[in-house]
Amino acid sequence: MSNPLIDNPNQTPDFQAVKPEHFLPAIDAAYDESMAIVDEIKNCDDLPTFENTIEPLEKTSRAMSRIFSIYGAFYSNKSSKAIEELYQPLSRKAQKLTKEIFQDDALAARFKSVYDARDTLGLDDEQIRVLQELYGEFEESGTLLSPADREELNTVDEAMIDFCAQYKSNLAASTNQQAFIVSQAETAGIPEDTLASMEENFAQAIAGISAGAKDADKEFYEELSDEVKQHLQTAGNAKGYLFVPERLAIDTLLGIAEDRGFREKIFNALNNTGTEAPYTNEAPIRLLQEYRQKRVEILNRGRPQNEQYKDYTDYALSKTMAGSLAAVEALFDEIEAPLLKRFEEEIQTLTEFAAENGQNDPLEPWDVPFWTERYKKETWGYDSKELSEYLEVGNVIEGFIDHASELFNIRFEENKNYSTISDDVRAFDIYDDKGGYIGILHMDLFARTGKRGGAWATTYQSATDGKPVISAMNCNLPKPAAGKPALVDPVQVTTFFHEAGHSLNMLLGTRSRYPILHGTSAHASDFTEQQAMVQERWAFEREVLKRYAKHYKTGAAVPDALIEAKLESESFMADRQPLLIIQNARRDFLFHSTNPSRYRNTADIHEKAKLDSPVADMIRPYPLTRFDHLFSSPQSSYAAGYYSYLWADTCAADLFSFFKDSSLYDTARGVALREFYADGCARTTHETFNRFAGRAPSTSAFRKEYGIDTPAAHSSEPDNKPKPS
């Protein structure tokens, strides 16, 4: 049987031909291909050199990564029970390959011979970076440990694959479990495209009842609550609304849905995800907490006493741009108090405003976005729903393409001939200013069954072996009914620019001749989020917005008065976003710093890490039971790393200030920013930033954006990734 993951002669994956049964044979073939390279290195009779040892070693993960990238597309964008069940065997095979390579003493000896002589070999900076990254792989895999300790480390790593699989499976099923029927009376204020999406959910659930139902429809129905099933069984052929919780959709609906009871339902549905039997995540979370700490304890056995990690938080931060918990806490100390004070004052303003306008009950977290919207409309005349009429998704796409083309001097051409993960996906070829080919961008923007919630960007194919890099940006916009416009709200536009920024980093960051240094592959998230967050800042600049914001009916440009109202109102309640990151990060740090013998449960972490404020709940932090950033993989880059969004945001504000101080499309700065992206991971994070800015990062621009008067801080610590002397 032909396998499109093995036998595909094309330059791009054939997503439509791939089936779940193709992945295991493909991963076995990738394993064999990689081990053949390993054997070639080990069997070489010549003395170790960079060319005969390091360069082939750098290639050993390519085949496996290629399969996993495509599997990730299916797991995140087109999942099913059959796809979910492949996570453990595929992950175990990948882990086996990693350990076979980086725990091999003969291979390690050849690597060490080159590494120890690196300063005498005339290597360039990229080659030194490759050595540093590979050294980290050897250390992380347990090369410095005794055979018994290696075996224990392998057992821990294998167990964590199972814990993450359980967490992810529970989260997916629990999302459907928390779905609920929406009455007609509850739909006031809900956009047409969201109602259409809820109708589609209802119809799919009805379809899942029949004996001959498609597997996807049957799986969806089976995971729904008994209460919803009972309603569906008596519905017959009637139409209805079924709401399935998704974080970004709920963020929007909390601001515009007029029925307070509905807003409370969607808030609770989201927060209850992962908390109710049989899909509770307490057990896998507890085990991941214990085993991550155990992994650090084992790694410490191979490290000098004065270089031991204190806990998982210390271990994770040692590999970041921040470098230490002390550096992160210094940032928090600089901005938390003034932001929290103003947030408390604005919550009081909303409380009084809500009471004046008919809400007799105390203000609750699910009330805050709704009354924020109303307050902005009454005070500044700003209505986000009115602005959404000028934000049709096709125009937003064209607006971003126009922006990126001018900023980076690149060209986008839509190509409808590529195989994609869904018919909804739009694909673009991207070229540089001289006609040189850069790569392919997939835009997968609409929500659907089988697609995970949230928004993200990823690489479907690396620029290796003569094939182009393919990046995909993913959102979960409600898909409108046929013939209806796809209108998005301002927050969704910001998210679009953010994820497109990630994709641009993956596409442009391939200049290094060594793919291990491409894109975001070897840097921590407190750096790689910068390339995304700086793009957000262009989205609603007046000059940019006027280019793409056109009324979906008349084509008229967005009025200057509406833009002005948005700009005047946008600072009100804006402090919630950085405070959300701080609150989530404190939960994250406490979870990963607690001794397992003292860990109780997620509720205990939530209470102990809670910000010292009577309005802390109004920030709407993420419960650990649905905080998938932390638990999506055994060593997620966001585990003890969620602070990255704030660290990166301060740096992104700093980067953008160079354009604000001159011109949004300053040619020289645009070239410099493209170089910032093109570097990928070929330099250290501080080297790349300093090369653009001519200095270390400063929080001054961020503080200016938020109106904070405390003294500026600089992040001048060098990268602190453990490296041998």
C-alpha positions as CSV (number, residue, x, y, z in Angstrom):
1,M,0.0,0.0,0.0
2,S,1.3,3.4,-1.0
3,N,2.0,5.7,1.9
4,P,1.9,9.4,1.1
5,L,4.1,10.2,4.1
6,I,6.9,8.0,2.6
7,D,6.2,7.9,-1.1
8,N,5.2,11.5,-1.8
9,P,7.3,12.7,-4.8
10,N,6.0,16.3,-4.4
11,Q,7.6,19.2,-2.7
12,T,4.7,19.7,-0.3
13,P,2.7,17.2,1.9
14,D,-0.5,15.7,0.4
15,F,-2.7,16.3,3.4
16,Q,-5.8,15.0,1.7
17,A,-4.2,11.6,1.0
18,V,-2.9,11.0,4.6
19,K,-4.8,8.6,6.8
20,P,-4.3,7.7,10.5
21,E,-2.9,4.3,9.4
22,H,0.0,5.9,7.5
23,F,1.7,7.4,10.6
24,L,3.1,4.4,12.3
25,P,4.8,2.9,9.2
26,A,6.1,6.4,8.4
27,I,7.6,7.0,11.8
28,D,9.3,3.6,11.7
29,A,10.8,4.5,8.3
30,A,11.9,7.9,9.7
31,Y,13.5,6.1,12.7
32,D,15.4,3.7,10.4
33,E,16.6,6.6,8.2
34,S,17.9,8.5,11.2
35,M,19.7,5.5,12.7
36,A,21.4,4.9,9.4
37,I,22.9,8.4,9.7
38,V,24.0,7.5,13.3
39,D,25.6,4.3,12.2
40,E,27.5,6.1,9.5
41,I,28.9,8.6,12.0
42,K,29.9,5.9,14.5
43,N,31.5,3.7,11.8
44,C,33.6,6.5,10.4
45,D,37.3,5.6,10.8
46,D,38.5,9.1,10.4
47,L,39.2,11.4,13.3
48,P,36.0,13.3,14.3
49,T,35.6,16.6,12.5
50,F,32.7,19.1,12.2
51,E,32.1,17.8,8.7
52,N,32.1,14.1,9.4
53,T,30.4,14.2,12.8
54,I,28.5,17.4,13.6
55,E,26.9,18.0,10.2
56,P,25.4,14.6,9.9
57,L,24.4,14.6,13.6
58,E,22.5,17.8,13.0
59,K,20.5,15.9,10.3
60,T,19.4,13.0,12.5
61,S,16.1,14.5,13.6
62,R,14.9,15.7,10.2
63,A,13.0,12.7,9.1
64,M,11.3,12.3,12.4
65,S,10.4,16.0,12.6
66,R,8.9,15.9,9.2
67,I,6.4,13.1,10.2
68,F,5.7,14.8,13.5
69,S,5.0,18.1,11.9
70,I,2.3,16.6,9.7
71,Y,0.9,14.5,12.6
72,G,0.7,17.8,14.6
73,A,-1.4,19.3,11.8
74,F,-3.9,16.4,12.1
75,Y,-3.8,16.4,15.9
76,S,-4.5,20.1,16.2
77,N,-6.6,20.8,13.0
78,K,-8.3,17.5,12.0
79,S,-8.4,15.3,15.0
80,S,-10.3,12.1,15.8
81,K,-10.0,9.2,18.2
82,A,-7.8,7.4,15.7
83,I,-5.5,10.4,15.5
84,E,-5.5,10.9,19.3
85,E,-4.6,7.3,19.9
86,L,-1.4,7.7,17.9
87,Y,0.1,10.3,20.2
88,Q,1.6,7.8,22.6
89,P,3.2,5.3,20.2
90,L,4.5,8.1,18.0
91,S,5.9,10.1,20.9
92,R,7.6,7.0,22.4
93,K,9.2,6.2,19.0
94,A,10.5,9.8,18.8
95,Q,11.8,9.6,22.4
96,K,13.5,6.3,21.7
97,L,15.3,7.8,18.7
98,T,16.4,10.8,20.9
99,K,17.8,8.5,23.5
100,E,19.4,6.1,21.0
101,I,21.3,9.1,19.6
102,F,22.1,11.2,22.6
103,Q,22.8,8.5,25.1
104,D,25.2,6.7,22.8
105,D,28.6,6.8,24.4
106,A,30.5,6.3,21.2
107,L,28.6,9.1,19.4
108,A,29.0,11.3,22.5
109,A,32.7,10.7,22.5
110,R,33.0,11.8,18.8
111,F,30.9,14.9,19.5
112,K,33.0,15.7,22.6
113,S,36.2,15.5,20.6
114,V,35.0,18.2,18.3
115,Y,33.3,20.3,21.0
116,D,36.4,20.4,23.2
117,A,38.5,21.6,20.3
118,R,36.0,24.1,19.0
119,D,38.1,27.2,19.6
120,T,41.0,25.8,17.5
121,L,39.0,24.6,14.5
122,G,38.3,27.9,12.8
123,L,34.5,27.5,13.1
124,D,32.2,30.3,12.3
125,D,29.5,31.6,14.7
126,E,26.7,29.4,13.2
127,Q,28.8,26.3,13.7
128,I,29.5,27.3,17.3
129,R,25.7,27.7,17.8
130,V,25.1,24.3,16.3
131,L,27.6,22.8,18.8
132,Q,25.9,24.6,21.7
133,E,22.5,23.3,20.7
134,L,23.7,19.8,20.3
135,Y,25.5,19.9,23.6
136,G,22.2,20.8,25.2
137,E,20.6,17.8,23.5
138,F,23.2,15.5,24.9
139,E,22.9,16.9,28.5
140,E,19.1,16.9,28.4
141,S,19.0,13.3,27.3
142,G,21.2,12.2,30.2
143,T,24.6,11.7,28.6
144,L,26.3,12.9,31.7
145,L,24.4,10.4,33.9
146,S,25.3,6.9,35.0
147,P,23.6,4.0,33.1
148,A,21.2,3.5,36.1
149,D,20.3,7.2,36.2
150,R,19.8,7.2,32.4
151,E,17.4,4.3,32.7
152,E,15.5,6.1,35.5
153,L,15.3,9.3,33.3
154,N,14.0,7.3,30.4
155,T,11.3,5.8,32.6
156,V,10.3,9.3,33.8
157,D,10.2,10.7,30.2
158,E,8.1,7.8,29.0
159,A,5.6,8.2,31.8
160,M,5.2,11.9,31.1
161,I,4.2,11.1,27.5
162,D,1.3,9.1,29.0
163,F,0.3,11.9,31.4
164,C,0.3,14.5,28.7
165,A,-1.7,12.2,26.4
166,Q,-4.3,11.8,29.2
167,Y,-4.4,15.6,29.9
168,K,-4.9,16.4,26.2
169,S,-7.5,13.7,25.7
170,N,-9.5,14.8,28.8
171,L,-9.3,18.4,27.7
172,A,-10.7,17.6,24.2
173,A,-13.5,15.4,25.5
174,S,-14.3,17.7,28.4
175,T,-14.8,20.7,26.0
176,N,-17.6,18.8,24.4
177,Q,-18.9,17.6,27.8
178,Q,-19.3,21.3,28.8
179,A,-21.4,22.1,25.7
180,F,-24.9,23.3,26.4
181,I,-28.2,24.1,24.6
182,V,-28.8,27.8,24.0
183,S,-32.4,29.0,24.0
184,Q,-33.7,31.6,21.6
185,A,-34.1,34.1,24.5
186,E,-30.3,33.8,25.2
187,T,-29.2,34.8,21.7
188,A,-29.6,38.6,22.0
189,G,-26.4,40.3,20.9
190,I,-24.7,37.2,19.5
191,P,-23.4,37.7,16.0
192,E,-25.0,35.8,13.1
193,D,-21.8,33.8,12.3
194,T,-21.6,32.6,15.9
195,L,-25.3,31.6,15.8
196,A,-24.6,29.8,12.5
197,S,-21.7,27.9,14.1
198,M,-24.0,26.9,17.1
199,E,-26.6,25.7,14.6
200,E,-24.0,23.6,12.9
201,N,-22.9,22.1,16.3
202,F,-26.5,21.2,17.0
203,A,-27.0,19.6,13.6
204,Q,-23.8,17.5,14.0
205,A,-24.8,16.3,17.4
206,I,-28.2,15.2,16.0
207,A,-26.4,13.4,13.2
208,G,-24.3,11.6,15.8
209,I,-27.4,9.8,17.2
210,S,-28.2,7.6,14.2
211,A,-26.8,4.1,13.9
212,G,-25.0,5.0,10.6
213,A,-23.4,8.2,11.9
214,K,-20.0,9.2,10.7
215,D,-17.3,8.5,13.3
216,A,-16.6,12.2,13.9
217,D,-20.3,12.9,14.5
218,K,-20.7,9.8,16.8
219,E,-17.6,10.8,18.8
220,F,-18.9,14.3,19.2
221,Y,-22.3,13.1,20.4
222,E,-20.9,10.5,22.8
223,E,-18.8,13.2,24.7
224,L,-21.8,15.5,25.3
225,S,-23.4,15.6,28.8
226,D,-26.4,13.5,29.6
227,E,-28.5,16.6,29.9
228,V,-27.6,17.7,26.3
229,K,-28.2,14.2,25.0
230,Q,-31.7,14.0,26.5
231,H,-32.6,17.3,24.8
232,L,-31.2,16.1,21.4
233,Q,-33.1,12.8,21.6
234,T,-36.4,14.6,21.8
235,A,-35.5,17.3,19.3
236,G,-36.3,15.3,16.2
237,N,-35.5,17.3,13.0
238,A,-35.9,20.6,14.8
239,K,-33.1,23.1,14.6
240,G,-31.3,24.5,17.7
241,Y,-28.2,26.1,19.1
242,L,-25.4,24.1,20.8
243,F,-22.6,26.1,22.3
244,V,-19.2,24.4,22.6
245,P,-16.8,26.4,24.8
246,E,-13.7,27.9,23.1
247,R,-11.6,30.5,24.9
248,L,-11.2,33.1,22.3
249,A,-14.9,32.9,21.3
250,I,-15.9,33.3,24.9
251,D,-13.7,36.3,25.3
252,T,-15.7,38.0,22.5
253,L,-19.1,36.8,23.7
254,L,-18.6,38.0,27.2
255,G,-18.4,41.6,25.8
256,I,-21.5,41.5,23.5
257,A,-24.0,38.8,24.6
258,E,-26.8,40.7,26.3
259,D,-28.2,37.8,28.4
260,R,-26.4,37.8,31.7
261,G,-27.4,34.1,32.4
262,F,-25.8,33.1,29.1
263,R,-22.6,35.0,29.9
264,E,-22.4,33.2,33.2
265,K,-23.0,29.8,31.5
266,I,-20.2,30.3,29.0
267,F,-17.8,31.5,31.7
268,N,-18.5,28.5,33.8
269,A,-18.4,26.1,30.9
270,L,-14.9,27.2,30.1
271,N,-13.6,27.1,33.7
272,N,-15.2,23.7,34.3
273,T,-13.4,22.2,31.4
274,G,-11.2,19.4,32.7
275,T,-12.8,19.3,36.2
276,E,-15.7,16.8,35.9
277,A,-15.7,13.0,35.7
278,P,-14.8,11.1,33.7
279,Y,-12.5,13.8,32.1
280,T,-11.0,15.4,35.2
281,N,-7.4,16.5,34.8
282,E,-6.4,16.5,38.4
283,A,-4.6,13.2,38.2
284,P,-2.4,13.8,35.1
285,I,-1.6,17.3,36.5
286,R,-0.5,15.8,39.8
287,L,1.7,13.3,38.1
288,L,3.3,15.8,35.7
289,Q,4.1,18.0,38.7
290,E,5.8,15.1,40.4
291,Y,7.7,13.8,37.4
292,R,8.9,17.1,36.1
293,Q,10.5,17.7,39.5
294,K,11.9,14.1,39.4
295,R,13.4,14.7,36.0
296,V,15.3,17.8,37.3
297,E,16.5,15.8,40.3
298,I,17.9,13.1,38.0
299,L,19.6,15.6,35.8
300,N,21.2,17.2,38.8
301,R,23.1,14.0,39.5
302,G,25.2,14.7,36.4
303,R,25.9,18.3,37.2
304,P,28.5,19.9,39.6
305,Q,27.2,20.8,43.0
306,N,27.3,24.6,42.3
307,E,25.3,24.2,39.1
308,Q,22.4,22.2,40.5
309,Y,18.9,23.3,39.6
310,K,16.7,24.3,42.6
311,D,13.5,23.0,41.0
312,Y,11.8,22.8,37.6
313,T,11.2,26.5,37.5
314,D,14.9,27.1,37.9
315,Y,15.7,24.5,35.3
316,A,13.2,25.9,32.7
317,L,14.3,29.5,33.2
318,S,18.0,28.7,32.8
319,K,17.3,28.2,29.1
320,T,15.5,31.5,28.5
321,M,16.2,35.1,27.6
322,A,15.2,36.1,31.1
323,G,17.7,33.6,32.5
324,S,16.4,33.5,36.1
325,L,13.3,33.8,38.3
326,A,14.9,36.9,39.9
327,A,14.9,38.7,36.5
328,V,11.2,37.8,35.9
329,E,10.3,38.9,39.4
330,A,12.1,42.2,38.9
331,L,9.9,42.8,35.8
332,F,6.7,41.9,37.8
333,D,7.8,44.2,40.6
334,E,8.2,47.1,38.2
335,I,4.8,47.0,36.7
336,E,2.4,44.9,38.8
337,A,1.5,47.4,41.6
338,P,0.6,50.4,39.3
339,L,-1.4,48.2,37.0
340,L,-3.3,46.5,39.8
341,K,-4.1,49.8,41.5
342,R,-5.6,51.2,38.3
343,F,-7.4,48.0,37.6
344,E,-9.0,48.1,41.0
345,E,-10.1,51.7,40.4
346,E,-11.6,50.8,37.0
347,I,-13.5,47.8,38.4
348,Q,-15.0,50.2,40.9
349,T,-16.0,52.5,38.1
350,L,-17.7,49.6,36.3
351,T,-19.4,48.4,39.5
352,E,-21.0,51.9,39.9
353,F,-21.8,52.1,36.1
354,A,-23.5,48.7,36.1
355,A,-25.6,49.6,39.2
356,E,-26.6,52.9,37.6
357,N,-27.7,51.0,34.5
358,G,-29.9,48.3,36.1
359,Q,-27.6,45.5,37.5
360,N,-28.7,45.0,41.0
361,D,-26.4,42.0,41.7
362,P,-22.7,42.4,42.5
363,L,-20.3,42.6,39.6
364,E,-19.0,39.1,38.7
365,P,-16.1,38.1,36.3
366,W,-18.5,37.4,33.5
367,D,-20.0,40.9,33.8
368,V,-16.8,42.8,33.4
369,P,-16.3,42.6,29.6
370,F,-20.0,43.4,29.0
371,W,-20.0,46.5,31.1
372,T,-16.6,47.6,29.8
373,E,-18.1,47.7,26.3
374,R,-21.1,49.6,27.5
375,Y,-19.0,52.1,29.4
376,K,-16.7,52.7,26.4
377,K,-19.7,53.4,24.2
378,E,-21.3,55.8,26.6
379,T,-18.1,57.6,27.6
380,W,-16.2,57.8,24.3
381,G,-18.8,56.7,21.7
382,Y,-16.8,53.6,20.9
383,D,-18.7,50.4,19.9
384,S,-16.6,47.4,19.0
385,K,-19.6,45.8,17.2
386,E,-19.8,48.9,14.9
387,L,-16.1,48.6,14.2
388,S,-16.5,44.9,13.4
389,E,-18.7,45.9,10.4
390,Y,-15.6,47.3,8.9
391,L,-13.5,44.1,9.7
392,E,-14.5,41.5,7.2
393,V,-11.9,38.7,7.3
394,G,-11.0,38.8,3.6
395,N,-10.2,42.5,4.0
396,V,-8.2,41.8,7.2
397,I,-6.1,39.2,5.3
398,E,-5.5,41.6,2.5
399,G,-4.6,44.3,5.0
400,F,-2.0,42.1,6.7
401,I,-0.5,41.1,3.3
402,D,-0.3,44.7,2.3
403,H,1.4,45.6,5.6
404,A,3.9,42.7,5.6
405,S,4.7,43.3,2.0
406,E,5.7,46.9,2.6
407,L,7.4,46.3,5.9
408,F,9.6,43.4,4.7
409,N,9.6,44.0,1.0
410,I,8.1,40.6,0.2
411,R,5.3,39.4,-2.1
412,F,2.3,37.1,-1.5
413,E,0.6,35.1,-4.3
414,E,-2.3,32.9,-3.4
415,N,-2.0,29.4,-4.7
416,K,-5.1,27.1,-4.8
417,N,-3.2,24.1,-6.1
418,Y,-1.8,22.9,-2.7
419,S,-3.2,20.1,-0.7
420,T,-4.4,21.5,2.6
421,I,-5.7,20.1,5.9
422,S,-9.2,21.6,5.2
423,D,-11.0,23.1,2.3
424,D,-11.2,26.3,4.5
425,V,-7.5,26.8,4.3
426,R,-6.0,29.5,2.0
427,A,-2.4,29.0,0.9
428,F,0.1,31.7,-0.3
429,D,3.5,31.5,-2.0
430,I,5.9,34.1,-0.6
431,Y,8.7,35.7,-2.6
432,D,11.4,38.2,-1.7
433,D,12.0,41.5,-3.5
434,K,14.2,39.9,-6.1
435,G,11.8,37.1,-6.9
436,G,13.5,34.5,-4.7
437,Y,11.2,31.9,-3.2
438,I,10.7,32.1,0.5
439,G,8.1,29.5,1.3
440,I,4.4,28.8,1.8
441,L,1.9,30.2,4.3
442,H,-1.3,28.3,5.2
443,M,-4.1,30.4,6.8
444,D,-6.5,28.1,8.7
445,L,-8.9,30.6,10.3
446,F,-12.3,29.0,11.0
447,A,-13.4,26.8,13.9
448,R,-14.6,23.3,13.1
449,T,-15.1,20.0,14.9
450,G,-11.8,18.2,15.3
451,K,-9.8,21.5,15.6
452,R,-8.4,22.4,18.9
453,G,-9.4,25.8,20.5
454,G,-7.3,28.9,20.7
455,A,-4.9,30.3,18.1
456,W,-1.4,29.2,17.2
457,A,1.2,29.0,14.4
458,T,3.4,26.1,13.5
459,T,5.7,24.7,10.9
460,Y,4.3,21.9,8.6
461,Q,7.5,21.5,6.7
462,S,11.1,22.7,7.4
463,A,13.3,24.1,4.7
464,T,15.4,20.9,4.3
465,D,16.4,18.6,1.5
466,G,15.5,21.2,-1.2
467,K,11.9,21.5,0.0
468,P,10.3,24.8,0.9
469,V,9.3,25.8,4.5
470,I,5.6,25.7,5.1
471,S,4.1,27.6,8.1
472,A,0.5,27.6,9.2
473,M,-1.3,30.2,11.2
474,N,-4.5,29.0,12.9
475,C,-7.4,30.8,14.5
476,N,-10.9,29.8,15.5
477,L,-13.2,32.3,14.0
478,P,-16.9,31.4,13.8
479,K,-17.6,30.3,10.2
480,P,-20.5,32.2,8.8
481,A,-23.4,30.6,6.9
482,A,-23.0,30.4,3.2
483,G,-23.2,33.8,1.5
484,K,-22.8,35.7,4.8
485,P,-19.8,37.9,5.6
486,A,-17.2,36.7,8.1
487,L,-16.9,39.7,10.4
488,V,-14.3,39.7,13.1
489,D,-13.9,41.8,16.3
490,P,-10.8,43.9,17.1
491,V,-9.4,41.3,19.5
492,Q,-9.6,38.7,16.7
493,V,-7.8,41.0,14.4
494,T,-5.0,41.4,16.9
495,T,-4.8,37.7,17.3
496,F,-4.6,37.3,13.5
497,F,-1.7,39.7,13.3
498,H,0.0,37.9,16.2
499,E,-0.2,34.5,14.7
500,A,0.8,35.8,11.3
501,G,3.9,37.3,13.0
502,H,4.9,33.9,14.2
503,S,4.5,32.4,10.7
504,L,6.6,35.2,9.2
505,N,9.3,34.3,11.7
506,M,9.2,30.7,10.7
507,L,9.2,31.6,7.0
508,L,11.9,34.3,7.0
509,G,14.1,32.7,9.7
510,T,15.6,30.1,7.5
511,R,18.8,31.9,6.5
512,S,21.1,29.6,8.4
513,R,22.6,26.7,6.5
514,Y,21.7,24.5,9.5
515,P,18.0,23.9,9.9
516,I,18.5,23.2,13.7
517,L,18.9,27.0,13.9
518,H,15.8,27.9,11.7
519,G,12.8,29.8,12.9
520,T,11.8,29.3,16.5
521,S,13.4,25.9,16.9
522,A,16.1,26.6,19.4
523,H,15.0,29.7,21.3
524,A,12.7,30.0,24.4
525,S,9.3,31.5,24.1
526,D,10.2,34.8,25.9
527,F,12.1,35.6,22.7
528,T,10.0,33.9,20.0
529,E,6.9,35.7,21.1
530,Q,8.5,39.0,20.3
531,Q,8.2,38.5,16.5
532,A,4.5,37.9,17.0
533,M,3.7,40.6,19.5
534,V,5.5,43.4,17.6
535,Q,3.2,42.7,14.6
536,E,0.1,43.2,16.8
537,R,1.1,46.9,17.2
538,W,0.6,47.7,13.5
539,A,-3.0,46.3,13.4
540,F,-4.8,49.4,14.6
541,E,-2.4,52.1,13.8
542,R,-4.6,54.7,12.0
543,E,-2.4,54.5,8.8
544,V,-2.7,50.7,8.7
545,L,-6.4,50.4,9.7
546,K,-7.5,52.9,6.9
547,R,-6.0,50.5,4.4
548,Y,-8.1,47.5,5.1
549,A,-11.1,48.5,7.3
550,K,-14.0,48.8,4.8
551,H,-17.7,48.4,5.5
552,Y,-18.8,44.9,4.5
553,K,-22.0,46.3,2.8
554,T,-21.0,49.6,1.3
555,G,-17.2,49.3,1.0
556,A,-16.9,52.7,2.8
557,A,-13.7,53.3,4.7
558,V,-13.8,53.3,8.5
559,P,-14.8,56.7,9.7
560,D,-12.1,58.8,11.4
561,A,-14.5,59.4,14.3
562,L,-14.7,55.7,15.0
563,I,-11.0,55.3,14.9
564,E,-10.6,58.2,17.3
565,A,-13.1,56.7,19.7
566,K,-11.2,53.4,19.7
567,L,-7.9,55.1,20.4
568,E,-9.3,57.3,23.2
569,S,-11.0,54.3,24.9
570,E,-8.5,51.6,24.5
571,S,-6.5,52.2,27.7
572,F,-9.6,51.6,29.8
573,M,-9.4,48.1,31.3
574,A,-6.3,47.4,29.2
575,D,-4.4,46.5,32.3
576,R,-6.3,43.3,32.6
577,Q,-4.1,41.7,29.9
578,P,-0.7,42.1,31.5
579,L,-2.2,41.3,34.9
580,L,-3.7,38.1,33.4
581,I,-0.2,37.1,32.3
582,I,1.3,37.8,35.7
583,Q,-1.5,35.9,37.5
584,N,-1.2,32.9,35.2
585,A,2.6,33.0,35.5
586,R,2.4,33.0,39.3
587,R,0.3,29.9,39.2
588,D,2.7,28.4,36.7
589,F,5.8,29.2,38.8
590,L,4.3,28.0,42.1
591,F,3.2,24.8,40.5
592,H,6.6,24.1,39.1
593,S,8.5,25.2,42.3
594,T,6.4,23.2,44.8
595,N,8.0,20.1,46.3
596,P,5.8,17.2,45.2
597,S,5.5,16.1,48.8
598,R,3.8,19.4,49.6
599,Y,1.6,19.6,46.4
600,R,-2.1,19.2,47.2
601,N,-4.3,20.0,44.2
602,T,-4.9,22.7,41.6
603,A,-7.3,24.7,43.9
604,D,-4.5,25.0,46.5
605,I,-2.1,26.4,43.8
606,H,-4.8,28.9,42.6
607,E,-5.4,30.2,46.2
608,K,-1.7,30.5,47.1
609,A,-0.7,32.2,43.9
610,K,-3.7,34.6,43.9
611,L,-2.8,38.3,43.5
612,D,-3.3,40.3,46.6
613,S,-6.4,42.2,45.5
614,P,-10.1,42.1,46.2
615,V,-10.8,42.1,42.5
616,A,-8.2,39.4,41.5
617,D,-11.0,37.1,40.2
618,M,-12.1,39.8,37.7
619,I,-8.8,39.2,35.9
620,R,-10.2,35.7,34.8
621,P,-7.0,33.7,35.1
622,Y,-6.7,30.2,33.6
623,P,-7.4,27.2,35.9
624,L,-4.7,24.6,35.6
625,T,-7.2,22.0,34.6
626,R,-7.5,23.7,31.2
627,F,-4.2,25.5,31.1
628,D,-2.9,23.5,28.1
629,H,0.1,25.8,27.5
630,L,1.7,24.1,30.5
631,F,0.8,20.5,29.7
632,S,0.7,20.1,26.0
633,S,4.0,18.1,26.0
634,P,6.2,16.6,28.7
635,Q,8.6,19.6,28.6
636,S,6.4,22.3,27.1
637,S,8.3,25.6,26.5
638,Y,5.5,27.3,28.4
639,A,5.9,25.1,31.5
640,A,7.4,27.6,34.0
641,G,7.5,29.9,31.0
642,Y,4.1,31.5,30.7
643,Y,5.6,34.8,31.9
644,S,7.1,34.8,28.4
645,Y,4.1,36.7,27.0
646,L,4.8,39.7,29.3
647,W,8.6,39.6,28.8
648,A,8.2,39.4,25.1
649,D,5.6,42.2,25.1
650,T,7.9,44.6,26.8
651,C,10.6,43.8,24.2
652,A,8.0,44.0,21.3
653,A,7.0,47.5,22.5
654,D,10.7,48.4,22.5
655,L,11.1,47.1,18.9
656,F,8.0,48.9,17.7
657,S,9.1,52.2,19.3
658,F,11.8,52.5,16.6
659,F,9.1,52.7,14.0
660,K,6.8,54.9,16.1
661,D,9.6,57.4,16.5
662,S,10.3,57.6,12.8
663,S,7.8,56.0,10.4
664,L,5.7,52.9,10.5
665,Y,7.3,51.7,7.3
666,D,10.8,53.2,7.7
667,T,12.8,51.4,5.0
668,A,16.0,51.0,7.0
669,R,14.2,49.8,10.1
670,G,12.1,47.4,8.0
671,V,15.3,45.9,6.6
672,A,16.7,45.6,10.2
673,L,13.5,43.9,11.4
674,R,13.6,41.5,8.6
675,E,17.1,40.6,9.7
676,F,15.8,40.2,13.2
677,Y,13.4,37.5,11.9
678,A,15.9,36.1,9.4
679,D,18.4,35.3,12.2
680,G,16.1,32.6,13.4
681,C,18.2,31.0,16.2
682,A,21.6,31.5,14.5
683,R,22.5,34.0,17.3
684,T,21.7,34.1,21.0
685,T,18.6,36.0,21.8
686,H,20.4,39.0,23.3
687,E,22.7,39.2,20.3
688,T,19.8,39.3,17.9
689,F,17.9,41.9,19.9
690,N,21.0,44.1,20.4
691,R,21.8,43.9,16.7
692,F,18.5,45.5,15.9
693,A,18.3,48.0,18.7
694,G,22.0,48.8,19.3
695,R,21.5,48.1,23.0
696,A,19.8,45.8,25.5
697,P,16.0,45.7,25.8
698,S,14.3,48.4,27.8
699,T,10.8,48.5,29.3
700,S,10.5,52.2,28.7
701,A,8.2,51.9,25.6
702,F,6.0,49.4,27.3
703,R,5.6,51.6,30.4
704,K,4.8,54.5,28.0
705,E,2.1,52.4,26.3
706,Y,0.5,51.6,29.7
707,G,1.1,55.0,31.4
708,I,3.4,53.6,34.1
709,D,5.7,56.1,35.7
710,T,8.1,53.8,37.6
711,P,11.8,53.8,36.5
712,A,12.7,51.8,33.4
713,A,14.4,48.4,33.6
714,H,16.7,46.8,31.2
715,S,17.1,43.1,30.5
716,S,20.8,43.0,30.1
717,E,21.5,39.5,31.4
718,P,23.2,37.2,28.9
719,D,21.6,34.0,27.8
720,N,22.0,31.5,30.6
721,K,21.5,28.2,28.9
722,P,23.7,25.6,30.6
723,K,26.9,25.2,28.7
724,P,30.1,23.4,29.6
725,S,33.3,25.3,30.2
